[in-house]
Amino acid sequence: MFEQFGDPAVWLPFVFASLMGFAILIYVVLDGFDLGVGLLFPFASRKEKDEMIASIGPFWDANETWLVLSIGVLLVAFPVAHGVILSALYLPVAVMLIGLVLRGVAFEFRLKTAESRKDFWNWLFFAGSLLTALSQGAMLGLYIMGLRIELATLGFAAVTSAFLVVGYSAIGSAWLLIKAEGELQLKALGWAKGGIWGLVAGMAAISAASPLVSTRIFDKWFALPQILWLVPLPIIAIALIFTLWVVLNRFEVGRREWLPFAIIIGIFVLAFAGMAYSFYPYVVPDRITIYEAASAPESLIFILVGTCIVLPCILGYTILAYTIFGGKASGHGYESH
């Protein structure tokens, strides 16, 4: 086994698949909360919208770096899969890009426009956030369904889109518990309590559908000894969901305000781990493995060297931004605590 793992044609595709998965997970968590903040705009007053924008101001643009990294890894490390996946997901990818553009334009223009026109840009920011979240949910649903475009798969993609919107809203609410104060923080607490059920329903829908799509996934979930690897995940997830509910209901201002956000991150990580376990070693479900889609080992070695330089820079910048702009957001500024 170890001799085989010493073959670059074996371990390099695994390393790059892990890197791509890591980048996607970081993106979902980080851009998930700022998309969630945008999705909550219709429920906030104009003054609260300013505070919500301030809470994500230093972070939202950098968060999207992880999306660029994940797509870049897919392109250079798994070019065959890149063509297949993006061809099947062309429409939702296009909608996502439109949503991201709308968000970027609205974010900048609402800060420079007259007060009388700010409502327009606020709604555009919400629309961009909604389009982005819905399209990402559709991509997730179609990927789970094996990238088949049929009436049933489109219906499932619609379900995952709705649940991802609620899930992003939940993590956005948890972020506001950390960054907001006063009435907005209390509103965020109520939003977070409602968002829990979207997380639960979304995970339940994906869990129910995944083993039915593929006999291979069904066997990995329910056959011995493979089931032993999966059993801890739902147990831990249920425990985290229960803990989150207790924490939110006992929430106290100024005490462990970060805890709901950390628990939701844990739930996202567990959901992602379950998907990774289910689909490995395929990058295109039940069609192309990471080893079949990978570039030549010589190319991957060259790319790995560059990755070892770029990835620490991205991580360092991300950590630095979240460290410098810690504390509460107030209006258009930041106060360190």
C-alpha positions as semicolon CSV with decimal commas, in nm:
position;residue;x (nm);y (nm);z (nm)
1;M;0,000;0,000;0,000
2;F;0,273;0,247;0,096
3;E;0,472;0,166;-0,217
4;Q;0,169;0,247;-0,429
5;F;0,111;0,571;-0,239
6;G;0,469;0,666;-0,317
7;D;0,375;0,688;-0,685
8;P;0,323;1,057;-0,782
9;A;0,041;0,950;-1,014
10;V;-0,144;0,834;-0,700
11;W;-0,065;1,086;-0,428
12;L;-0,055;1,403;-0,637
13;P;-0,419;1,377;-0,756
14;F;-0,522;1,306;-0,396
15;V;-0,331;1,612;-0,270
16;F;-0,491;1,840;-0,528
17;A;-0,838;1,696;-0,469
18;S;-0,789;1,764;-0,097
19;L;-0,668;2,117;-0,172
20;M;-0,968;2,184;-0,396
21;G;-1,204;2,048;-0,131
22;F;-1,035;2,261;0,137
23;A;-1,071;2,575;-0,077
24;I;-1,438;2,503;-0,148
25;L;-1,509;2,444;0,222
26;I;-1,335;2,768;0,326
27;Y;-1,526;2,955;0,056
28;V;-1,863;2,813;0,163
29;V;-1,800;2,915;0,524
30;L;-1,648;3,259;0,465
31;D;-1,845;3,379;0,163
32;G;-2,144;3,194;0,308
33;F;-2,171;3,433;0,601
34;D;-2,139;3,749;0,390
35;L;-2,390;3,614;0,138
36;G;-2,611;3,535;0,437
37;V;-2,584;3,893;0,560
38;G;-2,698;4,014;0,217
39;L;-2,988;3,768;0,218
40;L;-3,111;3,917;0,547
41;F;-3,130;4,272;0,410
42;P;-3,511;4,275;0,355
43;F;-3,564;4,218;0,728
44;A;-3,346;4,508;0,845
45;S;-3,397;4,883;0,867
46;R;-3,181;5,123;0,664
47;K;-2,961;5,199;0,965
48;E;-2,924;4,827;1,038
49;K;-2,827;4,765;0,675
50;D;-2,538;5,010;0,718
51;E;-2,421;4,817;1,023
52;M;-2,459;4,486;0,837
53;I;-2,249;4,617;0,548
54;A;-1,987;4,738;0,795
55;S;-1,973;4,390;0,949
56;I;-1,858;4,232;0,620
57;G;-1,679;4,530;0,464
58;P;-1,316;4,423;0,518
59;F;-1,381;4,057;0,438
60;W;-1,633;3,992;0,160
61;D;-1,405;4,059;-0,138
62;A;-1,118;3,852;0,002
63;N;-1,355;3,565;0,083
64;E;-1,417;3,515;-0,289
65;T;-1,044;3,445;-0,337
66;W;-1,115;3,092;-0,219
67;L;-1,369;3,043;-0,498
68;V;-1,109;3,151;-0,753
69;L;-0,856;2,913;-0,597
70;S;-1,093;2,614;-0,606
71;I;-1,189;2,672;-0,972
72;G;-0,824;2,730;-1,059
73;V;-0,722;2,400;-0,902
74;L;-1,003;2,222;-1,090
75;L;-0,883;2,375;-1,418
76;V;-0,511;2,308;-1,389
77;A;-0,513;1,982;-1,191
78;F;-0,824;1,814;-1,335
79;P;-0,878;1,969;-1,682
80;V;-1,096;1,684;-1,809
81;A;-1,332;1,716;-1,514
82;H;-1,329;2,094;-1,544
83;G;-1,472;2,072;-1,894
84;V;-1,738;1,817;-1,800
85;I;-1,852;1,992;-1,480
86;L;-1,866;2,347;-1,615
87;S;-2,036;2,232;-1,936
88;A;-2,313;2,070;-1,733
89;L;-2,337;2,364;-1,493
90;Y;-2,298;2,645;-1,747
91;L;-2,628;2,818;-1,668
92;P;-2,603;2,824;-1,285
93;V;-2,237;2,930;-1,311
94;A;-2,339;3,220;-1,536
95;V;-2,615;3,319;-1,291
96;M;-2,367;3,302;-1,002
97;L;-2,126;3,534;-1,182
98;I;-2,407;3,780;-1,251
99;G;-2,498;3,768;-0,882
100;L;-2,138;3,830;-0,775
101;V;-2,111;4,126;-1,012
102;L;-2,435;4,274;-0,880
103;R;-2,311;4,237;-0,522
104;G;-1,980;4,404;-0,599
105;V;-2,137;4,697;-0,784
106;A;-2,409;4,748;-0,523
107;F;-2,162;4,728;-0,235
108;E;-1,948;5,010;-0,375
109;F;-2,225;5,230;-0,514
110;R;-2,442;5,226;-0,201
111;L;-2,154;5,384;-0,009
112;K;-2,122;5,670;-0,259
113;T;-2,479;5,737;-0,363
114;A;-2,720;5,990;-0,215
115;E;-2,938;5,874;0,075
116;S;-3,247;5,895;-0,144
117;R;-3,104;5,635;-0,384
118;K;-2,950;5,400;-0,129
119;D;-3,258;5,175;-0,114
120;F;-3,208;5,080;-0,480
121;W;-2,853;4,961;-0,418
122;N;-2,960;4,784;-0,101
123;W;-3,213;4,581;-0,297
124;L;-2,956;4,515;-0,568
125;F;-2,715;4,385;-0,305
126;F;-2,986;4,153;-0,177
127;A;-3,070;4,041;-0,533
128;G;-2,704;3,965;-0,605
129;S;-2,674;3,767;-0,282
130;L;-2,992;3,572;-0,360
131;L;-2,888;3,490;-0,718
132;T;-2,547;3,374;-0,599
133;A;-2,687;3,153;-0,321
134;L;-2,959;3,002;-0,542
135;S;-2,717;2,923;-0,823
136;Q;-2,469;2,761;-0,584
137;G;-2,750;2,551;-0,437
138;A;-2,851;2,444;-0,788
139;M;-2,492;2,345;-0,867
140;L;-2,475;2,141;-0,548
141;G;-2,801;1,962;-0,625
142;L;-2,708;1,883;-0,985
143;Y;-2,364;1,761;-0,880
144;I;-2,515;1,524;-0,624
145;M;-2,751;1,398;-0,896
146;G;-2,453;1,311;-1,116
147;L;-2,477;1,622;-1,339
148;R;-2,780;1,478;-1,518
149;I;-3,027;1,737;-1,646
150;E;-3,371;1,582;-1,602
151;L;-3,699;1,696;-1,449
152;A;-3,633;1,505;-1,125
153;T;-3,275;1,634;-1,091
154;L;-3,386;1,991;-1,159
155;G;-3,651;1,953;-0,889
156;F;-3,389;1,834;-0,641
157;A;-3,162;2,124;-0,743
158;A;-3,448;2,364;-0,663
159;V;-3,479;2,207;-0,317
160;T;-3,105;2,234;-0,244
161;S;-3,110;2,595;-0,369
162;A;-3,379;2,689;-0,119
163;F;-3,207;2,512;0,169
164;L;-2,868;2,664;0,089
165;V;-3,025;3,011;0,099
166;V;-3,158;2,936;0,448
167;G;-2,825;2,781;0,549
168;Y;-2,632;3,088;0,437
169;S;-2,883;3,307;0,620
170;A;-2,819;3,106;0,937
171;I;-2,442;3,148;0,923
172;G;-2,489;3,515;0,832
173;S;-2,709;3,556;1,141
174;A;-2,446;3,390;1,357
175;W;-2,185;3,630;1,215
176;L;-2,403;3,926;1,310
177;L;-2,425;3,792;1,665
178;I;-2,050;3,850;1,679
179;K;-2,031;4,183;1,496
180;A;-2,362;4,359;1,574
181;E;-2,492;4,532;1,883
182;G;-2,827;4,633;2,028
183;E;-3,148;4,570;1,837
184;L;-2,974;4,427;1,531
185;Q;-2,802;4,165;1,743
186;L;-3,135;4,064;1,896
187;K;-3,288;4,039;1,549
188;A;-2,994;3,824;1,437
189;L;-3,063;3,591;1,729
190;G;-3,418;3,535;1,603
191;W;-3,295;3,485;1,245
192;A;-3,042;3,229;1,362
193;K;-3,305;3,030;1,550
194;G;-3,517;3,007;1,237
195;G;-3,219;2,922;1,017
196;I;-3,139;2,609;1,217
197;W;-3,432;2,428;1,060
198;G;-3,311;2,513;0,711
199;L;-2,977;2,356;0,796
200;V;-3,147;2,045;0,931
201;A;-3,384;2,012;0,634
202;G;-3,105;2,067;0,383
203;M;-2,878;1,806;0,538
204;A;-3,169;1,562;0,561
205;A;-3,260;1,611;0,193
206;I;-2,903;1,560;0,074
207;S;-2,855;1,261;0,305
208;A;-3,173;1,099;0,175
209;A;-3,093;1,158;-0,192
210;S;-2,720;1,075;-0,209
211;P;-2,739;0,695;-0,151
212;L;-3,034;0,665;-0,390
213;V;-2,840;0,820;-0,679
214;S;-2,566;0,556;-0,686
215;T;-2,539;0,196;-0,574
216;R;-2,173;0,263;-0,501
217;I;-2,265;0,539;-0,254
218;F;-2,540;0,320;-0,107
219;D;-2,284;0,047;-0,038
220;K;-2,040;0,294;0,119
221;W;-2,316;0,413;0,350
222;F;-2,481;0,089;0,453
223;A;-2,242;-0,203;0,391
224;L;-1,994;-0,332;0,647
225;P;-1,724;-0,234;0,724
226;Q;-1,764;0,093;0,524
227;I;-2,059;0,209;0,735
228;L;-1,833;0,226;1,040
229;W;-1,649;0,523;0,882
230;L;-1,972;0,716;0,830
231;V;-2,168;0,648;1,151
232;P;-1,983;0,908;1,366
233;L;-2,072;1,194;1,127
234;P;-2,453;1,200;1,175
235;I;-2,416;1,138;1,547
236;I;-2,182;1,436;1,588
237;A;-2,401;1,648;1,357
238;I;-2,714;1,580;1,564
239;A;-2,521;1,664;1,881
240;L;-2,399;1,992;1,729
241;I;-2,749;2,090;1,612
242;F;-2,890;2,024;1,960
243;T;-2,602;2,220;2,115
244;L;-2,664;2,509;1,877
245;W;-3,030;2,522;1,973
246;V;-2,942;2,528;2,344
247;V;-2,673;2,794;2,295
248;L;-2,906;3,022;2,097
249;N;-3,184;2,989;2,352
250;R;-2,941;3,072;2,634
251;F;-2,757;3,343;2,442
252;E;-2,627;3,630;2,655
253;V;-2,494;3,955;2,511
254;G;-2,120;3,986;2,564
255;R;-2,067;3,619;2,655
256;R;-1,936;3,369;2,400
257;E;-2,101;3,549;2,112
258;W;-1,873;3,357;1,874
259;L;-2,000;3,015;1,982
260;P;-2,307;2,985;1,748
261;F;-2,088;3,078;1,451
262;A;-1,829;2,817;1,548
263;I;-2,095;2,546;1,590
264;I;-2,248;2,620;1,247
265;I;-1,901;2,599;1,093
266;G;-1,869;2,257;1,256
267;I;-2,200;2,148;1,099
268;F;-2,086;2,266;0,755
269;V;-1,757;2,079;0,798
270;L;-1,938;1,756;0,888
271;A;-2,173;1,790;0,589
272;F;-1,878;1,847;0,360
273;A;-1,690;1,550;0,509
274;G;-1,991;1,327;0,443
275;M;-2,004;1,437;0,079
276;A;-1,628;1,390;0,034
277;Y;-1,652;1,039;0,180
278;S;-1,948;0,954;-0,042
279;F;-1,804;1,070;-0,374
280;Y;-1,435;0,980;-0,337
281;P;-1,251;0,890;-0,559
282;Y;-1,478;1,047;-0,821
283;V;-1,451;1,412;-0,923
284;V;-1,739;1,368;-1,168
285;P;-1,986;1,143;-0,982
286;D;-1,960;0,781;-1,099
287;R;-1,799;0,886;-1,428
288;I;-1,446;1,022;-1,384
289;T;-1,212;0,963;-1,089
290;I;-0,955;1,214;-0,970
291;Y;-0,685;0,982;-1,107
292;E;-0,840;0,965;-1,453
293;A;-0,898;1,341;-1,470
294;A;-0,561;1,451;-1,328
295;S;-0,294;1,628;-1,529
296;A;0,043;1,462;-1,584
297;P;0,248;1,416;-1,263
298;E;0,520;1,644;-1,404
299;S;0,266;1,925;-1,442
300;L;0,118;1,864;-1,098
301;I;0,460;1,880;-0,933
302;F;0,523;2,220;-1,095
303;I;0,179;2,344;-0,987
304;L;0,233;2,211;-0,634
305;V;0,546;2,425;-0,594
306;G;0,349;2,736;-0,688
307;T;0,066;2,634;-0,457
308;C;0,306;2,600;-0,164
309;I;0,398;2,966;-0,220
310;V;0,052;3,110;-0,291
311;L;-0,159;2,922;-0,035
312;P;0,030;3,045;0,276
313;C;-0,004;3,402;0,143
314;I;-0,381;3,363;0,107
315;L;-0,410;3,204;0,450
316;G;-0,190;3,471;0,606
317;Y;-0,388;3,755;0,448
318;T;-0,716;3,599;0,559
319;I;-0,600;3,555;0,919
320;L;-0,453;3,907;0,926
321;A;-0,777;4,065;0,798
322;Y;-0,991;3,886;1,055
323;T;-0,746;3,979;1,329
324;I;-0,716;4,347;1,244
325;F;-1,088;4,401;1,193
326;G;-1,204;4,205;1,494
327;G;-1,455;4,349;1,735
328;K;-1,789;4,514;1,672
329;A;-1,891;4,690;1,352
330;S;-2,063;5,025;1,397
331;G;-2,195;5,227;1,103
332;H;-1,912;5,239;0,851
333;G;-1,633;5,192;1,104
334;Y;-1,493;4,928;1,337
335;E;-1,427;4,924;1,704
336;S;-1,173;4,686;1,850
337;H;-1,248;4,509;2,173
